[in-house]
Structures are given as structure tokens and as C-alpha cells.
Amino acid sequence: MPRQNPVQPVHEVRLGSIKAAIWENKTENGTRFNVTIARIYKDGEQWKSTDSFGRDDLLLLAKVVDQAHTWIFDNGKSRHD
């Protein structure tokens, strides 16, 4: 049975095929953020993702992670409980 309201990231950063999803988690100690990283690719007509990165992905991976870090610092302060 499909979920009625699937949880969505609060922000995404994407450069080329590398994507970071930023997830908001409310805790007793305030809001915390987690980040998931994926490389997206097309297999025939279907989009897929993997958490495996090749040599040529690493620079984009570093830049996406840096931008996710910056977003969390810029936006995290305004989201405290």
C-alpha cells in the first residue's frame, strides 16, 4: 500500500548526477539534519540511484557535500525548536 504522505527532504543539492538530500529530524535537543548522497543514472527509460561513486564522481561529490554543509549551517539556526 503506498504511503499517503511520503517523507520528503527539506532541501536537495544536485550537481550533474550527484545529489544530496537533507533530512530534518526533530529531537529533544532541537532540530538535527542528516544527509544522504546518491549518484543518479538512467537505465533504459528508468531512473535509478546508487551510493557507489567512481573516480570521476569524487570532485562533484565533494562539492555537493560542501553545499549541503553550507545549507545546514545557513538554515539550521532558524529551525531550532
C-alpha positions in Angstrom: 0.0 0.0 0.0 1.5 3.4 -1.0 2.2 6.0 1.7 -0.2 8.9 1.7 2.4 11.5 2.7 5.9 10.2 2.0 8.6 12.0 3.9 10.5 14.4 1.8 13.9 16.0 2.3 13.8 19.7 3.4 16.4 20.5 0.7 18.3 18.9 -2.1 21.6 19.8 -3.7 22.4 18.5 -7.2 25.4 18.9 -9.4 25.3 16.7 -12.5 24.5 13.2 -11.5 25.4 13.6 -7.8 22.6 14.5 -5.4 22.5 15.2 -1.6 19.2 15.1 0.2 19.0 16.9 3.5 16.6 15.5 6.1 15.2 17.3 9.1 15.0 15.4 12.4 13.4 17.0 15.4 14.8 15.7 18.7 14.5 16.6 22.4 17.7 18.7 21.9 16.5 20.6 18.9 16.5 20.0 15.2 19.2 17.9 13.6 20.0 17.3 10.0 21.1 14.2 8.2 22.3 13.9 4.6 22.0 11.1 2.1 24.2 11.1 -1.0 23.4 9.3 -4.3 24.6 9.1 -7.9 21.6 9.0 -10.2 21.6 7.4 -13.6 19.2 6.2 -16.3 18.9 2.5 -17.1 16.9 2.4 -20.3 13.8 4.5 -19.6 14.0 4.2 -15.8 15.9 6.5 -13.4 17.9 4.7 -10.7 20.3 5.7 -7.9 23.3 4.2 -6.3 25.6 5.0 -3.3 28.7 3.9 -5.3 30.9 6.5 -6.8 33.7 6.3 -9.3 36.9 8.3 -9.6 35.3 10.9 -11.9 32.4 11.5 -9.4 34.6 12.4 -6.4 35.1 16.1 -7.2 31.3 16.6 -7.7 30.7 14.6 -4.6 32.9 16.9 -2.5 31.2 20.0 -3.9 27.7 18.6 -3.3 28.6 17.7 0.3 30.2 21.2 0.8 27.0 22.8 -0.4 24.8 20.6 1.8 27.0 21.6 4.8 26.6 25.3 3.9 22.9 25.0 3.6 22.6 23.3 7.0 24.7 26.0 8.7 22.7 28.8 7.0 19.3 27.3 7.6 19.7 25.2 10.7 19.8 28.2 13.1 16.3 29.3 12.1 14.8 25.8 12.6 15.5 25.2 16.3 12.5 24.2 18.4 
